[in-house]
Amino acid sequence: MATRKQGVTPIRSFGAKTTRRGFLGAATAAGVAASSGLTIFSRTAHAAGRMRVLCWPGYEEKPVIEEFEQKNDCKVEFKTYIGGEQMLQFFAQSPKGTFDAIISDAEYVQKLTAQKALDPLKPADFPNLADYHPKYRDFAPLRAPDSKMWAVPTRFSFYGLSYNTKYMTEEEAKTWNSLFLPKYKGKVALFDWYLPNMSNASLAVMPNNQTPYDISDGDLAKVKAWLFKLRPQISVFSEQNQGLVNALINEDAWVTPTGDMEITLIGAGHKNFASTVPDEGSIRWSEAAALCADSRNKELALKWIEYMSGARVQSELVYTKGFKARAPNMKVTKFWNEEQTKLMSYVPDPKNPGKMLVETLIDKSVPRGLPVKQPDKAWIAIYNEFKTSKG
């Protein structure tokens, strides 16, 4: 989702009906994550075939999946999760063969492959890859042995700076260190998850490192110091996108280290917002469609993965009413109007001739990853200490 949190919430079974609009509406009304931990969506039309997908919300929406079901005379059932750890939990607790395909964050694919949960894919079987941005056509986190890949990218976005243009200038937004300016004391809203925040802090300390999660213990200490310096500036921690949006609209916060908030805000009529990737770089999250090794319907699952790589379906997937992201298939603009294309940054970058703005953002950002030289719990302990400190 726009705010990419890994968490664990209670499990529900297949068959409970909801929509992503209802999912987001409940989260908005409650203002907390409790009402939105898990959505189960099952399309009920009778069909000749059936497959099951474990995924983030959005893939189950009618504009995304309806064409596939109609063309293949099938029913696709979805079990949705919020966060990679919850995805792993659901997968581990389900009998083998329960799922035919999985939508996974790219860095969590390595945890699935360690369990031998996925079948590798042949790039030649997915002709739509030719329309992808080069960095997603051959996406390093998804590479498999023998020139194969573990999954096909479906959507992505950035953890840059989103800010109120009344209070933060474009020049200030070029560096993470602007967050330390006195005027931002108590005016920073933070998405409440250790991984993007600590990785972005790593980039602030060690600019343009292509693997900001692969750092020494000494550099991790520098990341900790940077975070603790930031703590007095933070007024809001939110586990949900809506909490950040509300803080920005109400001016409880003027800036958040969570990119793309302006897409939602401008779309809602608030024109005084923008976002960018600082010059030091930022984290980029990515989702991808993978084939389950124990799938009972691999032929249909492979058709679905190919379907999800198409420009038309990605144009719907990344531009829902409740959630906006970016599409690796660069031909999505064929299905957007001029306003959508501009809002999503698929327009020429005046500062980089020959590139679209979205391509510049891709070049300035790096894929999110898991800690390499330290266990996850070491990073989490630092983040929890930072969060609970008085600042």
TAFEN-V783749 format. One line per field, one symbol per residue. phi: phi as a letter, one per 20 degrees, with the letter a starting at -180 (. if undefined). psi: psi as a letter, one per 30 degrees, with the letter a starting at -180 (. if undefined). burial: # if it has 9 or more other C-alpha atoms within 8 Angstrom, else .. A space follows every 50 residues. Layout:
# TAFEN-V783749
phi = ???
psi = ???
burial = ???
This chain:
# TAFEN-V783749
phi = .gdedebccgedegofebcfffgffffffembegecfbddccfdffbfcb bccdbfgofefgfedgfffffdlbcdddddccofffgfffffeeggnfde bcecfgfegfffffelecefdegfecffgfefggfdfcegfdfcgmmdce adgcabaddeddbeffcdegffffcffffeggfefmcddcfebfffffff ffffecgmffcfedcfffffffffffffffgfeedcdcecgfffgffffe mfcdbbfcfmfffffffeneeecbbbdgffobecebdbeceffegebfff ffffffgfeffffffefecefebcbcdfffefffddefffgffemecgef ecgncegffffffedcffbegdecfgfffffffffffeffm
psi = lejjkjlkllkllkfkklleeeeeeeeeefglfefgekkkkjkfkklflk lkkkllleffkefefeeeeeeghlkkkkjkljkeeeeeeeeefklkfekf lkjkkeffeeeeefghflkllkeffiffffglkeffeijefgkllhgalf lkkellaliakkljfffkleeeffkeffffkefgkggkkkkikeeeeeee eeeeeikgkfiffilleeeeeeeeeeeeefeffkfkkkfkeeeeeeeeef gfkfkkhjlgffeeeefggjfhlllljlffllkklkllklkkegkfieee eeeeeeeffleeeeeeefhlefkkalkfjfgfffglleeeeeegghlkjf fikflleeeeeeefllkkllkefllefeeeeeeeeeeflf.
burial = .##.####.....#.#.###..##.###.####.########.......# ###########..##..##...##################......#.## #########..##...#######..#.##..##..##.#..###...### ###############..#....####..##...########.##.##### #######....##.#...##.###.####################.###. .###############...#..######.#############.##.##.. ##.########.########..########.##..#....##.######. .#..########.#####..#.......##.##..#.....
